[in-house]
Amino acid sequence: MIQFRQIEAFRCLMISGTSVGAARKMNVTQPAISRLITDLEETLGFRLFNRIKGRLEPTISGVQFYRAVEENFLGLERLAQVANNIRDETPQGLTIACLPVLSSTILPLVLIEFFKRHPHVPVTVDSSNGPEILVRLQDMKVDLALCLAFPPLAGIEVEPVMEKSVMCALPKNHRLTKKASITPKDLDGENMIGWVPLTTQGYKEELNSLNKAESAPKHVIKTHTSHTRYAMVANGLGISIVEPFAAKVWQNNGVVVRPYEAEIKYQYVLAYPGSGIRSELIQDFRDAVIAVAKNYDFGFDA
């Protein structure tokens, strides 16, 4: 059976790079480190290090195992920090997973509201893409998430926040800016900034709207981030079907936004690890999200 002391020795050795350094970190002798590593290798059934001219070089298996060790140690360190906070009566804080475009648009306004009630509570923002957010929720590494809706998943609870239609972003001097709204047919033959879908949500609907109109734009660039699509449009590289949150930022930087005449809506949600237990901090953050979402100014031009 793997012993905690063996894992501690392995981690110290990987971090310090030498058995002497690891021994200092653990306040033991160098032979003790070597013995712990040897015992761990025997237990695991594979080598963690190659011994080359008196030096220890991690094997590929050793590096893979170290990644798993680090994930678990980070969890233990977080538990230790929580215990210290409780003992010292320090606010524990919140860890929030959030899509990058939301963390740079609506989230600052939410935090302004939240800090009115909890000015001294530390908040960690984990800006991640959709699949990464789901993993963090299932692993209970974040307290909650602000993201796009997703199919039901075990271990995650979801609360709808708002639903918004997609928009069409155009370079400011493009001929289509004269139109009040953009149809799928308008995009036929146009250079498009598309996206590499991390999930199929929205992507199929976008393609269907073009196919139904027999519209064939040229997808010259593809990316999976919203701000990158807006930036490409701002520099005249093409048109893009975009989410609405970043429009206000980019309308002052060379982008014109128009309604897109297709029934494509994005639903935004708050998601929680499925423990069913929510602290006062989480509830107050939830209330701040709902309040800001209700009155959020997307800043669309008429």
Sequence and secondary structure as in RCSB ss.txt:
>XXXX:A:sequence
MIQFRQIEAFRCLMISGTSVGAARKMNVTQPAISRLITDLEETLGFRLFNRIKGRLEPTISGVQFYRAVEENFLG
LERLAQVANNIRDETPQGLTIACLPVLSSTILPLVLIEFFKRHPHVPVTVDSSNGPEILVRLQDMKVDLALCLAF
PPLAGIEVEPVMEKSVMCALPKNHRLTKKASITPKDLDGENMIGWVPLTTQGYKEELNSLNKAESAPKHVIKTHT
SHTRYAMVANGLGISIVEPFAAKVWQNNGVVVRPYEAEIKYQYVLAYPGSGIRSELIQDFRDAVIAVAKNYDFGF
DA
>XXXX:A:secstr
   HHHHHHHHHHHHHSSHHHHHHHHTS HHHHHHHHHHHHHHHTS SEEEETTEEEE HHHHHHHHHHHHHHHH
HHHHHHHHHHHHHT    EEEEE HHHHTTHHHHHHHHHHHH TT  EEEEE  HHHHHHHHHTT SSEEEEE  
   TTEEEEEEEEEE EEEEETT GGGGSSSB GGGGTT EEEE   SSSTTHHHHHHHHHHTT   EEEEE S 
HHHHHHHHHTTS BEEE STTHHHHTTTTEEEEEBSS  EEEEEEEEETTS   HHHHHHHHHHHHHHHT     
  
